[in-house]
Amino acid sequence: MSENAATSGRGLTKSGFWIIFETEFRRHLRSRKLKVLFVVTFFPTLIYLISPNATGTGVDAMQKAFQALMLDLVPNYWLGIIGQLLAIILMSDLLASEIDRGTIRLLLARPVRLSEVVTAKFLAGMSSLAVLFGVPYLIIWLYNPVVYGTGIEGLWKGLSDFALILGATLLVLAALGALAMLVSVIVTRPLYASIATFGLVFLLQFLLPQIPYVKNSERYTLGYQTVVLLKSGFDKLNLTDFHGNPAHTALFFGAATVLLLLLAWAVLLRREFPE
């Protein structure tokens, strides 16, 4: 009897986790905020669709042009100041809005652990970011073979680059999003949490390189480390000026994400939510 009850409890917990995930993800997809953010992320893709400026024909030319284009846009736009701000705005709202409105108590009343609430919210936010950034990437990948006349072969040859770019983007955004969630459970107003997180990221990335006694200070930016991640697959470009091991960088972002989420959970665990 006790074993059946335990099994039933685990089923309810799993159900509660997925309910939170699906509800949050659908709320984002239907929200006006995500549509506005999508316009911003889609802008470079629109420019490319209008004026692709092909530099040759064939698969090799297509791959080189695609890598060069994404090497310019991903670290400087999609994961630059603009992209970072968009991700912070979206991820800061996940927990802070629940605390600010007092609806966090309704979530905790479900048969779901607090750790699962944090995880479900985080995964829903990351799924929304995958749509927000992945769709512009996808359209460029699909359009490139048309521009260079490579057809299905071009799609297949460019698939690994597309997967690498999207994976690197989501890995960096995961760490940034986890930081935003941590700040949002301390500063529980979504707007203030977004400002505080962006201010912290700005200080770490843009003021640290100005300190003269910090060696290789240009490496302490998300853009630089994104290029390091892309080095693992961008074989058509010379990226020897970017120093770092892609595997180590990926491990760092993954570990940072887990640590920041654990800290967010620990802070929430110690908070009191009045009736």
Summary of the structure (lengths in Angstrom):
residues: 275
radius of gyration: 20.8
end to end distance: 34.9
largest distance: 70.7
contacts: 877
relative contact order: 0.14
helix: 80%
strand: 0%
